[in-house]
Amino acid sequence: MELIDLAVEKRITDLSFVATVGFFDGVHIGHRHLIDQVKREAERHRLPSAVITFPVHPRKVLQKDYQPALLCGFDEKIEQLATTGIDYCISLPFTVELSQLSAKEFMQKILKEQLHVDTLLVGYDHRFGHDREDSYPQYSQYGKELDIKVILATELQFEGDDVSSSQIRRLLKAGKIKEANELLSYNYRLSGKIVEGYQVGRTIGFPTANMRVWERFKVVPELGVYAVMVHLRDLIYAGMLYIGRRPTLHSDSEVSVEVNIFDFHGDLYNQSMSVEFIDFIRSDRKFDTKEELVAQIHQDKETVKQRLKNKK
């Protein structure tokens, strides 16, 4: 996949595309179903396929204090889009001026004149334009006037329900990792820098690496203990991750993300780490004594090992 950044390249002159437009947060199975249709149509027309997306959430541009709950940052989104087999990803900066275009103006000025889109696939529930009142019938009519073929994409349902980024966010917030991963088509991840913590874990036999997540708006799953695979220094380790406020030991107001990496010894401070969520083990809770907490962590570790068998 080739990335075209329109913040650098203002206009595309030598290509014409079969394309679709969207934010594509998470690049989940619904998005992949749409992209598969783009690819098939592109092959039929013998044209390159393209996804047109935005580097920043549109509402963040229009509302400075808006805090989007993201399934992936821009770099991770590009990484996932590359796995779909699409030919091009076109990064279109979302601006206030862009938001003020009507659907027809967007199709004419951006899709036709700037990007030379030959065929546009529209998601079944997708809306664009400043008023967001138009839908496929209007897009199709505008397409005829502008010589852009507009095709209504089929929707994907999973177990009788529509697949959406909002649905996956709800699953993550409920600790339903397996269900979220199934809709994503890959294991949900958090990535960040390892920072110094309270160093209490090592005093109870479970040293942890405390993570400061890179993407400030990324969804952090439900508080609790998780089975994870840890990506560190180009190697992968099994691990047990905790998200919570340490109610037994500290009762912090700030949520901590820390992982006990199995079979690893060494200094990790200031290094980058990525954790891949495999399964939810239990919710966070306060224990009456430190001894009860330690006994539960030992039990958690055995449970995690069972859940992670054959995952490497």
TIKELO-150711 format. One record per residue: z, y, x of N, C-alpha, C in turn; residue in three letters; chain. Coordinates in steps of 0.1 Angstrom, whole numbers, plus 2048, in hexadecimal, padded with zeros to 3 digits. Each point is the difference from the previous one (the first is absolute). Layout:
<drenmars>
DRENMAR:Z:Y:X:Z:Y:X:Z:Y:X:ALA:A
...
</drenmars>
This chain:
<drenmars>
DRENMAR:800:7F4:808:800:80C:7F8:800:80C:809:MET:A
DRENMAR:7F8:80A:7FC:7FF:80D:808:807:80B:7F7:GLU:A
DRENMAR:809:807:807:807:80B:7F9:7F9:80D:802:LEU:A
DRENMAR:7FD:807:7F6:7F9:80D:800:80B:80A:7FB:ILE:A
DRENMAR:804:809:809:80A:80A:7FD:7F9:80E:7FC:ASP:A
DRENMAR:800:803:7F3:7F9:80C:7FC:808:80D:804:LEU:A
DRENMAR:80C:7FF:806:806:80B:806:7F9:804:80D:ALA:A
DRENMAR:7F9:7F6:805:7F8:803:80D:7F1:801:7FD:VAL:A
DRENMAR:7FB:7F6:7F8:7F2:800:7FD:7FF:806:7F2:GLU:A
DRENMAR:7FB:80C:7FE:800:807:7F3:7F6:7FA:7F7:LYS:A
DRENMAR:7F5:7FA:805:7F5:7FC:7F7:7FA:7F3:807:ARG:A
DRENMAR:7FC:7F7:7F7:7F9:7F4:805:7F1:801:7FD:ILE:A
DRENMAR:7F8:7FF:80A:7F2:803:7FE:7F6:7F4:801:THR:A
DRENMAR:805:7F5:806:7F6:7F5:803:804:7F3:7F9:ASP:A
DRENMAR:809:801:7F6:804:7F4:7F9:801:803:7F1:LEU:A
DRENMAR:7FE:7F5:7F8:802:800:7F2:808:7F4:7FD:SER:A
DRENMAR:809:801:7F6:80A:7F6:7FE:801:7FB:7F1:PHE:A
DRENMAR:805:7F4:7FF:805:7FB:7F3:810:802:803:VAL:A
DRENMAR:806:807:7F7:80E:804:803:809:800:7F4:ALA:A
DRENMAR:80D:801:803:80A:802:7F6:80A:80A:806:THR:A
DRENMAR:808:806:7F7:809:80B:804:80E:7FC:7FB:VAL:A
DRENMAR:80A:802:809:80E:7FE:7FB:80A:802:80B:GLY:A
DRENMAR:80C:800:7FD:80B:802:80A:803:7F2:807:PHE:A
DRENMAR:7FF:7F5:7F8:801:7F3:805:80D:7FD:807:PHE:A
DRENMAR:80B:805:7FA:80D:7FD:806:804:7F1:800:ASP:A
DRENMAR:802:7FB:80C:803:7F2:801:7F4:7F6:801:GLY:A
DRENMAR:7F4:805:7FC:7F4:7F8:801:803:7F2:7FB:VAL:A
DRENMAR:804:7FF:7F3:805:7F4:7FA:7F4:7F8:7FA:HIS:A
DRENMAR:803:7F5:7F9:7F5:7F7:7FC:7F7:807:7F5:ILE:A
DRENMAR:806:809:7F9:7F7:808:7F6:7F6:809:808:GLY:A
DRENMAR:805:806:80A:7F7:808:808:7F5:7F7:807:HIS:A
DRENMAR:804:7F5:805:7F7:7F6:806:7F6:7FB:7F7:ARG:A
DRENMAR:804:7FE:7F3:7F6:7FC:7F6:7F6:80A:7FE:HIS:A
DRENMAR:804:80D:7FF:7F6:80B:7FF:7F7:801:80C:LEU:A
DRENMAR:806:7FF:80C:7F8:801:80C:7F6:7F4:801:ILE:A
DRENMAR:804:7F5:7FC:7F6:7F4:800:7F4:804:7F7:ASP:A
DRENMAR:802:807:7F5:7F5:803:7F8:7F7:80B:807:GLN:A
DRENMAR:806:809:807:7F9:80A:808:7F7:7F9:80A:VAL:A
DRENMAR:806:7F6:807:7F8:7F9:80A:7F5:7F8:7FA:LYS:A
DRENMAR:802:7FA:7F5:7F5:7F8:7FA:7F5:809:7FB:ARG:A
DRENMAR:803:80C:7FB:7F6:809:7FB:7F9:806:80C:GLU:A
DRENMAR:807:803:80B:7FA:805:80C:7F6:7F6:806:ALA:A
DRENMAR:804:7F3:800:7F7:7F6:805:7F3:7FF:7F7:GLU:A
DRENMAR:802:801:7F3:7F5:800:7F7:7F6:80B:803:ARG:A
DRENMAR:805:80C:803:7F8:80C:802:7FC:801:80F:HIS:A
DRENMAR:805:7F7:808:7FE:801:80F:804:80D:806:ARG:A
DRENMAR:80C:804:7FC:806:80D:804:80E:7FD:806:LEU:A
DRENMAR:805:808:809:80E:7FE:804:80A:803:7F5:PRO:A
DRENMAR:80B:7F9:801:80B:802:7F6:80B:809:806:SER:A
DRENMAR:806:807:7F7:80A:80A:805:80C:802:7F6:ALA:A
DRENMAR:80B:802:805:80C:805:7F9:803:80E:804:VAL:A
DRENMAR:801:809:7F6:803:80E:802:80F:802:7FC:ILE:A
DRENMAR:808:804:80A:80F:801:7FD:805:80C:806:THR:A
DRENMAR:80D:803:7FE:807:80C:804:80B:7FD:80A:PHE:A
DRENMAR:801:808:80B:80A:7FE:809:80E:803:7FC:PRO:A
DRENMAR:801:809:7F6:80D:805:7FA:800:7FE:7F1:VAL:A
DRENMAR:80B:7FC:7FA:800:7FF:7F2:7FD:80D:7F9:HIS:A
DRENMAR:7F6:800:7F6:7FC:80C:7FA:80C:809:7FA:PRO:A
DRENMAR:809:7F9:7FA:80B:808:7FA:809:807:80B:ARG:A
DRENMAR:800:7FA:80C:807:806:80B:7FA:80E:804:LYS:A
DRENMAR:7F3:800:7FF:7F9:80D:803:802:80A:7F6:VAL:A
DRENMAR:801:7FC:7F3:801:809:7F5:80F:804:7FD:LEU:A
DRENMAR:809:7F7:804:80E:803:7FE:807:7FD:80D:GLN:A
DRENMAR:804:80A:807:805:7FF:80E:80D:7F8:800:LYS:A
DRENMAR:808:801:7F5:80D:7F9:800:7FF:7F1:7FB:ASP:A
DRENMAR:7F3:7FC:7FC:7FF:7F3:7FB:801:7F5:80B:TYR:A
DRENMAR:808:7F6:7FD:802:7F5:80A:7FA:7F3:7FB:GLN:A
DRENMAR:7F4:7FD:804:7FA:7F4:7FB:806:7F4:805:PRO:A
DRENMAR:801:7F5:7F7:805:7F3:805:7F4:7F8:804:ALA:A
DRENMAR:7FE:7FE:80D:7F4:7FA:805:802:7F1:804:LEU:A
DRENMAR:7F6:7F8:7FD:800:7F2:805:7FB:800:80E:LEU:A
DRENMAR:7F8:80A:805:7FC:800:80D:7FC:80E:805:CYS:A
DRENMAR:802:803:80C:7FC:80D:806:7F1:7FF:802:GLY:A
DRENMAR:7FA:80B:805:7F1:801:801:7FB:7F6:80A:PHE:A
DRENMAR:807:7FF:80C:7FB:7F6:80A:800:7F2:7FB:ASP:A
DRENMAR:80B:7FC:7F9:801:7F3:7FB:7F6:7FD:7F5:GLU:A
DRENMAR:7FD:80B:7F8:7F5:7FF:7F6:7F3:7FD:806:LYS:A
DRENMAR:7FD:807:80B:7F3:7FE:807:800:7F1:805:ILE:A
DRENMAR:80B:7FC:806:801:7F2:805:7FD:7F6:7F5:GLU:A
DRENMAR:805:802:7F4:7FE:7F7:7F5:7F2:801:7FA:GLN:A
DRENMAR:7FB:80C:7FF:7F2:801:7FC:7F6:7F9:809:LEU:A
DRENMAR:803:800:80D:7F7:7F9:809:800:7F1:7FE:ALA:A
DRENMAR:80A:7FB:7FA:800:7F1:7FD:7F8:7FC:7F4:THR:A
DRENMAR:7FB:80A:7F8:7F8:7FE:7F4:7F2:7FD:802:THR:A
DRENMAR:7FB:803:80C:7F2:7FE:803:7F7:80C:7FC:GLY:A
DRENMAR:806:80B:7FC:7F8:80C:7FC:7FA:806:80D:ILE:A
DRENMAR:7F4:806:7FF:7F9:805:80B:806:80D:806:ASP:A
DRENMAR:803:809:7F6:805:80D:804:80D:804:7F8:TYR:A
DRENMAR:809:807:807:80B:807:7F9:7FE:80F:803:CYS:A
DRENMAR:7FE:807:7F5:7FE:80F:802:80D:807:7FC:ILE:A
DRENMAR:806:806:80A:80C:808:7FD:7FD:80E:7FC:SER:A
DRENMAR:803:803:7F3:7FD:80D:7FA:80D:808:7FF:LEU:A
DRENMAR:801:80B:808:80C:808:7FE:802:806:7F2:PRO:A
DRENMAR:80B:7FE:7FA:803:805:7F3:805:80E:801:PHE:A
DRENMAR:7FA:80A:7FA:804:80E:801:802:805:7F1:THR:A
DRENMAR:806:80C:800:801:807:7F3:7F2:803:7FA:VAL:A
DRENMAR:7F7:804:809:7F3:803:7FB:7F9:7F3:7FA:GLU:A
DRENMAR:802:7F5:807:7FA:7F3:7FB:806:7FD:7F2:LEU:A
DRENMAR:80D:803:7FE:807:7FC:7F4:7FB:808:7F4:SER:A
DRENMAR:7F9:80C:803:7FC:809:7F5:7F2:7FD:7FC:GLN:A
DRENMAR:7F9:7F6:806:7F3:7FC:7FC:800:7F8:7F4:LEU:A
DRENMAR:7F7:802:7F7:7FF:7F7:7F4:7FA:7F3:805:SER:A
DRENMAR:800:7F6:7F7:7FB:7F3:804:7F1:801:804:ALA:A
DRENMAR:7F8:808:7F8:7F2:802:803:7FE:807:80D:LYS:A
DRENMAR:808:80A:803:7FF:808:80C:804:7F7:80C:GLU:A
DRENMAR:80A:7F7:7FE:804:7F7:80B:7F4:7F7:803:PHE:A
DRENMAR:7FA:7FA:7F6:7F5:7F7:802:7F4:807:806:MET:A
DRENMAR:7FE:80C:7FC:7F4:808:806:803:805:80E:GLN:A
DRENMAR:80B:807:802:802:806:80D:805:7F7:80B:LYS:A
DRENMAR:808:7F6:7FC:806:7F7:80A:7F8:7F3:801:ILE:A
DRENMAR:7FF:7F9:7F5:7F9:7F3:800:7F1:801:803:LEU:A
DRENMAR:7FA:809:7F9:7F1:801:802:7FC:808:80C:LYS:A
DRENMAR:805:80D:801:7FB:809:80B:806:7FD:80D:GLU:A
DRENMAR:80D:7FD:800:807:7FE:80D:7FF:7F2:805:GLN:A
DRENMAR:802:7F6:7F7:801:7F2:804:7F3:7F8:7FD:LEU:A
DRENMAR:7F7:805:7F8:7F4:7F8:7FD:803:7F3:7FA:HIS:A
DRENMAR:809:7FF:7F6:803:7F4:7F9:7F5:7FC:7F7:VAL:A
DRENMAR:7FB:7F4:801:7F5:7FB:7F8:805:7FA:7F3:ASP:A
DRENMAR:80B:7F8:802:806:7F9:7F5:80F:801:800:THR:A
DRENMAR:806:804:7F5:80E:801:7FF:806:7F6:7F7:LEU:A
DRENMAR:80A:7F8:805:808:7F7:7F7:80D:807:7FD:LEU:A
DRENMAR:802:800:7F3:80C:807:7FA:80A:7F5:7FB:VAL:A
DRENMAR:80C:801:805:80A:7F7:7FA:802:801:7F2:GLY:A
DRENMAR:805:7F6:7F9:800:800:7F1:80A:80B:7FB:TYR:A
DRENMAR:80A:804:808:80A:80A:7FB:7FF:80C:809:ASP:A
DRENMAR:7F6:802:807:7FF:80B:80A:7FC:80D:7F9:HIS:A
DRENMAR:807:80B:804:7FC:80D:7FC:7FF:80A:80C:ARG:A
DRENMAR:7F7:809:800:7FF:80A:80A:7FB:80D:7FA:PHE:A
DRENMAR:801:80B:808:7FD:80D:7FA:80D:807:7FD:GLY:A
DRENMAR:800:80E:800:80C:807:7FE:807:7FE:7F3:HIS:A
DRENMAR:7F8:7FD:7F5:807:7FF:7F3:803:7F1:7FD:ASP:A
DRENMAR:7F9:7F7:808:802:7F1:7FE:7FE:7FB:7F2:ARG:A
DRENMAR:7F8:808:7F8:7FD:7FC:7F3:7F4:7F7:7FE:GLU:A
DRENMAR:7F7:801:80A:7F4:7F8:800:802:7F2:803:ASP:A
DRENMAR:7F8:7F7:7FC:801:7F2:804:7F2:7FA:802:SER:A
DRENMAR:7FF:7F3:800:7F3:7FA:803:7F4:805:7F8:TYR:A
DRENMAR:800:802:7F3:7F5:805:7F9:7FB:80D:806:PRO:A
DRENMAR:809:809:803:7FC:80D:805:7FB:7FF:80F:GLN:A
DRENMAR:807:7F7:808:7FB:7FE:80D:7F2:7FB:801:TYR:A
DRENMAR:7FD:7F7:7F6:7F3:7F9:800:7F6:80B:7FC:SER:A
DRENMAR:803:809:7F7:7F6:80A:7FC:7FE:80A:80C:GLN:A
DRENMAR:80B:804:807:7FE:809:80B:7F8:7F9:80B:TYR:A
DRENMAR:802:7F3:802:7F8:7F8:80A:7F2:801:7FD:GLY:A
DRENMAR:7FC:7FE:7F3:7F2:801:7FC:7FA:80E:804:LYS:A
DRENMAR:808:80A:7FE:7FB:80E:803:7FF:802:80F:GLU:A
DRENMAR:808:7F9:807:801:803:80F:7F8:7F5:808:LEU:A
DRENMAR:7FB:7F6:7F9:7F9:7F5:806:80A:7F7:809:ASP:A
DRENMAR:80C:7FE:7FA:80A:7F7:806:802:7F5:7F5:ILE:A
DRENMAR:7FE:7F3:804:803:7F5:7F7:80F:7FE:7FF:LYS:A
DRENMAR:805:800:7F4:80E:7FE:7FE:803:7F3:7F9:VAL:A
DRENMAR:808:7F8:806:803:7F3:7FA:80F:7FF:7FD:ILE:A
DRENMAR:803:7FA:7F5:80E:7FE:7FC:805:7F3:806:LEU:A
DRENMAR:809:800:809:805:7F4:806:809:7F8:7F6:ALA:A
DRENMAR:800:7F3:802:808:7F7:7F8:80F:801:805:THR:A
DRENMAR:809:7FE:7F7:80E:800:804:805:7F2:804:GLU:A
DRENMAR:80B:800:808:806:7F3:804:80D:7FF:7F9:LEU:A
DRENMAR:803:7F5:7FA:80D:7FD:7FA:806:7F5:808:GLN:A
DRENMAR:80D:801:801:808:7F5:807:80A:7FB:7F7:PHE:A
DRENMAR:7FF:7F4:7FB:80A:7FA:7F7:801:809:7F3:GLU:A
DRENMAR:7F5:805:7FC:7FF:807:7F3:803:80F:801:GLY:A
DRENMAR:803:805:80C:804:80E:802:7F6:807:809:ASP:A
DRENMAR:7FE:80D:7FE:7F8:808:809:808:801:80E:ASP:A
DRENMAR:7F8:801:80B:806:801:80D:800:80F:804:VAL:A
DRENMAR:80C:805:804:800:80E:803:80A:802:80C:SER:A
DRENMAR:7FE:80B:807:80A:804:80B:80E:802:7FA:SER:A
DRENMAR:800:806:7F4:80D:803:7F9:808:7F3:7FE:SER:A
DRENMAR:7F8:7F6:7FB:807:7F3:7FD:806:7FA:80D:GLN:A
DRENMAR:7F8:801:80B:805:7FB:80D:80C:807:805:ILE:A
DRENMAR:801:80E:7FE:80B:807:804:80D:7FC:7F8:ARG:A
DRENMAR:7FE:7FD:7F3:80B:7FC:7F8:805:7F2:805:ARG:A
DRENMAR:7F7:7F7:803:804:7F3:805:808:801:80D:LEU:A
DRENMAR:7FC:809:809:807:802:80D:80E:806:7FE:LEU:A
DRENMAR:800:809:7F6:80D:807:7FD:80A:7F6:7FA:LYS:A
DRENMAR:7FA:7F5:7FA:809:7F6:7FA:802:7F4:809:ALA:A
DRENMAR:7FB:801:80D:802:7F5:809:7F7:7F4:7FE:GLY:A
DRENMAR:7F6:802:7F8:7F7:7F5:7FD:7F5:7FF:80A:LYS:A
DRENMAR:803:7FD:80C:7F7:800:80B:7F4:7F7:7FF:ILE:A
DRENMAR:803:7F3:7FC:7F5:7F7:7FF:7F6:804:7F6:LYS:A
DRENMAR:804:805:7F4:7F7:805:7F6:7F8:80C:805:GLU:A
DRENMAR:807:809:807:7F9:80C:805:7F5:7FC:80B:ALA:A
DRENMAR:804:7F6:809:7F7:7FC:80A:7F4:7F9:7FA:ASN:A
DRENMAR:802:7F9:7F5:7F5:7F9:7F9:7F6:80A:7FB:GLU:A
DRENMAR:804:80C:7FA:7F8:80A:7FB:7F9:808:80B:LEU:A
DRENMAR:807:801:80B:7FA:807:80C:7F6:7F8:807:LEU:A
DRENMAR:802:7F3:800:7F7:7F6:807:804:7FF:80F:SER:A
DRENMAR:80B:807:804:806:7FF:80D:80E:803:7FF:TYR:A
DRENMAR:808:7FE:80B:80E:802:7FF:803:80F:803:ASN:A
DRENMAR:809:805:7F7:804:80E:801:807:803:80D:TYR:A
DRENMAR:7FE:80C:806:805:803:80D:807:80D:801:ARG:A
DRENMAR:80A:801:809:806:80D:804:7FE:801:80F:LEU:A
DRENMAR:7FC:80B:805:7FF:802:80E:807:80D:805:SER:A
DRENMAR:806:7FF:80C:807:80C:804:805:7FF:80E:GLY:A
DRENMAR:808:809:804:806:801:80D:80E:7FA:800:LYS:A
DRENMAR:804:7F9:80A:80D:7FA:801:80A:80B:806:ILE:A
DRENMAR:80A:803:7F9:80A:80A:804:80E:7FB:801:VAL:A
DRENMAR:808:807:806:80E:7FC:802:808:800:7F3:GLU:A
DRENMAR:807:7F6:7FD:808:7FF:7F4:80F:800:803:GLY:A
DRENMAR:808:7FA:7F7:80E:800:802:804:7F5:80A:TYR:A
DRENMAR:7F7:7F7:803:803:7F5:809:80B:7F7:7FB:GLN:A
DRENMAR:802:7FF:7F3:80B:7F7:7FB:7FB:7F2:7FF:VAL:A
DRENMAR:7F3:7FE:7FE:7FA:7F3:7FF:803:7F7:80B:GLY:A
DRENMAR:800:805:80C:802:7F8:80C:80F:7FC:801:ARG:A
DRENMAR:809:807:7FA:80E:7FD:801:803:7F4:7F6:THR:A
DRENMAR:7F7:7FD:7F7:803:7F5:7F7:7F5:7F5:802:ILE:A
DRENMAR:7F9:801:80B:7F7:7F5:804:7F2:801:7FB:GLY:A
DRENMAR:7FD:80C:7FA:7F2:802:7FA:7FB:80D:804:PHE:A
DRENMAR:7FC:802:80D:7FA:80D:804:7F4:803:7F9:PRO:A
DRENMAR:7FE:80D:7FC:7F5:804:7F8:7F8:80B:807:THR:A
DRENMAR:7F3:801:7FD:7F8:80B:804:7FE:809:7F4:ALA:A
DRENMAR:805:80C:801:7FF:80A:7F5:7F3:807:800:ASN:A
DRENMAR:7F9:800:7F5:7F3:806:7FF:800:80D:7F9:MET:A
DRENMAR:7F9:80A:806:7FD:80D:7F9:7F1:7FF:7FC:ARG:A
DRENMAR:7FE:7FE:7F3:7F2:7FE:7FB:7F7:80C:803:VAL:A
DRENMAR:7F4:7FD:805:7F6:80A:804:7FC:808:7F3:TRP:A
DRENMAR:7FC:7F9:7F6:7FA:807:7F4:80C:804:7F7:GLU:A
DRENMAR:802:80D:7FF:80C:804:7F9:800:7FE:7F1:ARG:A
DRENMAR:7F3:7FF:7FB:7FF:7FE:7F1:7FE:7F1:7FC:PHE:A
DRENMAR:800:7F7:80A:7FE:7F2:7FD:80B:7FA:7F8:LYS:A
DRENMAR:7FC:7F8:7F6:80A:7F9:7F8:809:7F7:808:VAL:A
DRENMAR:80D:801:7FF:809:7F7:806:805:7F7:7F5:VAL:A
DRENMAR:7FF:7F3:802:804:7F6:7F6:80F:801:7FC:PRO:A
DRENMAR:803:7F9:7F6:80E:7FF:7FA:80A:7FD:80B:GLU:A
DRENMAR:80C:806:7FF:80B:7FE:80A:803:7F1:800:LEU:A
DRENMAR:802:7FB:80C:803:7F1:801:7FB:7FA:80D:GLY:A
DRENMAR:800:7F3:800:7FD:7F8:80C:7F2:7F9:7FE:VAL:A
DRENMAR:7F8:800:80A:7F2:7FB:7FF:7FD:7F7:80C:TYR:A
DRENMAR:7F8:7F6:7FD:7F9:7F8:80B:7F4:808:804:ALA:A
DRENMAR:7FF:802:80D:7F4:808:805:7FB:7FA:80D:VAL:A
DRENMAR:7F3:804:803:7FA:7FD:80D:7FF:80D:807:MET:A
DRENMAR:805:800:80C:801:80D:808:7F5:800:80A:VAL:A
DRENMAR:7F8:80B:800:7F5:802:80A:805:80A:80A:HIS:A
DRENMAR:802:7FB:80D:806:807:80A:7F9:7FC:80E:LEU:A
DRENMAR:7FB:80A:807:7FA:7FE:80D:7F5:7F5:800:ARG:A
DRENMAR:7F8:801:7F6:7F5:7F7:7FE:804:7F1:7FE:ASP:A
DRENMAR:80D:7FF:7FC:805:7F2:7FD:806:801:7F2:LEU:A
DRENMAR:801:7F4:7FA:806:7FF:7F2:80C:7F7:800:ILE:A
DRENMAR:80B:806:7FA:80D:7F9:800:804:7FE:7F1:TYR:A
DRENMAR:808:7F5:7FE:806:7FF:7F3:80C:80A:800:ALA:A
DRENMAR:804:805:7F4:80B:809:800:807:801:7F2:GLY:A
DRENMAR:80B:806:800:808:803:7F3:802:80F:7FF:MET:A
DRENMAR:7FB:806:7F6:800:80E:7FE:80A:804:7F6:LEU:A
DRENMAR:807:80B:802:80A:805:7F7:7FC:80F:7FC:TYR:A
DRENMAR:7FF:803:7F3:7FF:80D:7FB:80C:804:7F8:ILE:A
DRENMAR:807:80A:804:80C:803:7F9:809:80B:806:GLY:A
DRENMAR:80C:801:7FA:809:80B:804:80C:7FA:807:ARG:A
DRENMAR:800:7F4:804:80B:7F9:807:80E:802:7F8:ARG:A
DRENMAR:800:7FC:7F4:80C:804:7F8:80D:7F9:804:PRO:A
DRENMAR:7FF:7F5:807:80C:7F9:805:806:807:80C:THR:A
DRENMAR:7F7:805:809:805:805:80D:800:810:801:LEU:A
DRENMAR:7F7:806:7F9:7FF:80F:801:7FE:807:7F3:HIS:A
DRENMAR:7F9:7FA:7F7:7FD:807:7F3:7F9:80D:802:SER:A
DRENMAR:7F5:7FF:808:7F8:80C:803:7F8:805:7F3:ASP:A
DRENMAR:7FE:80D:800:7F7:805:7F5:7F2:7FE:804:SER:A
DRENMAR:7FC:7FF:80D:7F3:7FF:804:7FC:7F1:801:GLU:A
DRENMAR:7F4:7FD:7FB:7FC:7F2:800:7FB:7FC:80E:VAL:A
DRENMAR:805:7F5:805:7FD:7FB:80D:7F5:7F4:7FF:SER:A
DRENMAR:7F7:800:809:7F6:7F5:801:802:7F9:80E:VAL:A
DRENMAR:806:7F4:800:802:7FA:80D:7FD:7F1:7FF:GLU:A
DRENMAR:7FC:7FB:80C:7FC:7F2:800:806:7F8:80C:VAL:A
DRENMAR:805:7F4:7FC:805:7F7:80B:7F4:7F7:803:ASN:A
DRENMAR:7FB:802:80D:7F4:7F8:804:805:7F3:807:ILE:A
DRENMAR:7FB:7F5:7FA:804:7F3:805:7FA:7FD:80E:PHE:A
DRENMAR:808:7FA:808:7FB:7FC:80E:7FB:80B:808:ASP:A
DRENMAR:806:80C:7FF:7FC:80B:808:80C:806:807:PHE:A
DRENMAR:7FF:804:80D:80A:807:807:7FA:80A:808:HIS:A
DRENMAR:805:80C:800:7FB:80B:808:802:80E:7F9:GLY:A
DRENMAR:7FD:80A:808:801:80E:7FB:7F4:804:7F8:ASP:A
DRENMAR:801:805:7F4:7F5:804:7F8:7FF:80E:7FD:LEU:A
DRENMAR:80A:808:804:800:80E:7FC:7F3:808:803:TYR:A
DRENMAR:7FC:808:7F6:7F4:808:801:7F3:7F9:800:ASN:A
DRENMAR:800:7F3:7FD:7F4:7F8:7FF:7FB:800:7F2:GLN:A
DRENMAR:7F4:7FD:7FE:7FA:7FE:7F2:802:7F2:7FB:SER:A
DRENMAR:801:7FF:7F4:802:7F3:7FA:7FB:800:7F1:MET:A
DRENMAR:7FA:7F4:7FC:7FB:7FF:7F3:806:7F3:7FA:SER:A
DRENMAR:805:801:7F3:806:7F4:7FA:7F7:7FD:7F3:VAL:A
DRENMAR:7FE:7F3:7FF:7F7:7FB:7F5:80A:7F8:7F7:GLU:A
DRENMAR:800:805:7F3:80A:7FA:7F7:7FA:7F3:7FA:PHE:A
DRENMAR:808:7F6:801:7FC:7F3:7FB:808:7FC:7F3:ILE:A
DRENMAR:80D:802:800:807:7FC:7F4:80D:808:7FF:ASP:A
DRENMAR:805:802:7F3:80D:806:7FD:80B:7F5:801:PHE:A
DRENMAR:80B:803:807:80B:7F7:801:80B:803:7F6:ILE:A
DRENMAR:805:80C:801:80B:804:7F7:802:80F:7FF:ARG:A
DRENMAR:807:804:7F6:802:80F:7FF:80B:804:809:SER:A
DRENMAR:801:80D:803:80A:806:808:80D:800:7F7:ASP:A
DRENMAR:80B:7FD:807:80D:801:7F8:80C:802:80A:ARG:A
DRENMAR:80B:805:7FB:80C:802:808:808:7F3:800:LYS:A
DRENMAR:805:7FC:80B:809:7F5:802:80E:805:802:PHE:A
DRENMAR:80A:7F7:7FC:80E:805:801:805:801:80E:ASP:A
DRENMAR:7FA:7F7:809:804:800:80E:7F4:7FF:809:THR:A
DRENMAR:802:803:80D:7F5:7FF:809:7FD:7F1:802:LYS:A
DRENMAR:80A:7F7:7FF:7FE:7F2:802:7F7:7FA:7F5:GLU:A
DRENMAR:802:805:7F4:7F7:7FB:7F5:7F2:805:803:GLU:A
DRENMAR:7FE:80C:805:7F3:805:803:7F9:7F7:80B:LEU:A
DRENMAR:808:7FD:80A:7FA:7F8:80B:7FC:7F2:7FB:VAL:A
DRENMAR:808:7FA:7F8:7FD:7F3:7FB:7F4:801:7F7:ALA:A
DRENMAR:7FE:80A:7F8:7F4:802:7F8:7F4:802:809:GLN:A
DRENMAR:801:808:80B:7F4:802:808:7FC:7F3:807:ILE:A
DRENMAR:80A:7F7:804:7FC:7F3:806:7F8:7F8:7F5:HIS:A
DRENMAR:805:801:7F4:7F9:7F8:7F5:7F2:806:7FE:GLN:A
DRENMAR:7FF:80E:800:7F3:807:7FE:7F6:7FB:80B:ASP:A
DRENMAR:805:7FF:80C:7F7:7FD:80B:7FA:7F2:7FE:LYS:A
DRENMAR:808:7F6:7FC:7FB:7F3:7FE:7F6:800:7F4:GLU:A
DRENMAR:803:808:7F6:7F6:801:7F5:7F3:806:805:THR:A
DRENMAR:801:80B:808:7F4:806:805:7F8:7F6:808:VAL:A
DRENMAR:806:7F8:809:7F9:7F6:808:7F9:7F7:7F7:LYS:A
DRENMAR:806:7FB:7F5:7F9:7F7:7F7:7F4:807:7FA:GLN:A
DRENMAR:801:80C:7FC:7F5:807:7F9:7F4:803:80A:ARG:A
DRENMAR:804:801:80D:7F6:804:80A:7F9:7F4:807:LEU:A
DRENMAR:804:7F4:7FC:7FA:7F4:806:7F1:801:7FF:LYS:A
DRENMAR:7F9:7FD:80B:7F1:800:801:7FA:80D:7FE:ASN:A
DRENMAR:807:80B:802:7FA:80D:7FD:7FA:806:80D:LYS:A
DRENMAR:804:7FC:80C:7FA:806:80C:7F2:7FB:802:LYS:A
</drenmars>
